[in-house]
Amino acid sequence: MLTREDCLALCELSEEEVEAIAEHEHIPELLAMEMGQYLCHTPDGEARIERMIIDDIEHARAHGNYAHMAKLVGVLRHFVETHPHH
């Protein structure tokens, strides 16, 4: 049986990136891992993940949740650094 950590390692994303996908799509973390892994292997998938994170940043800003916004900016920065092909 695969553990949560196994699934996270297989999806090629950080835990925070997975959380951003789950937040954006309103889905459980495990489904976000699967979706993220799939998107990382599609032509426009990494750009879609980047857009999800940006949308989450904009949502946090609009609701005055600046601490969450700052965290998501770091998530975006990490994603762009580790997925340069988008």
Secondary structure by P-SEA (a helix, b strand, c coil): cccaaaaaaaacccaaaaaaaaaaacccaaaaaaaaaaaaaccaaaaaaaaaaaaaaaaaaaacaaaaaaaaaaaaaaaaaacccc
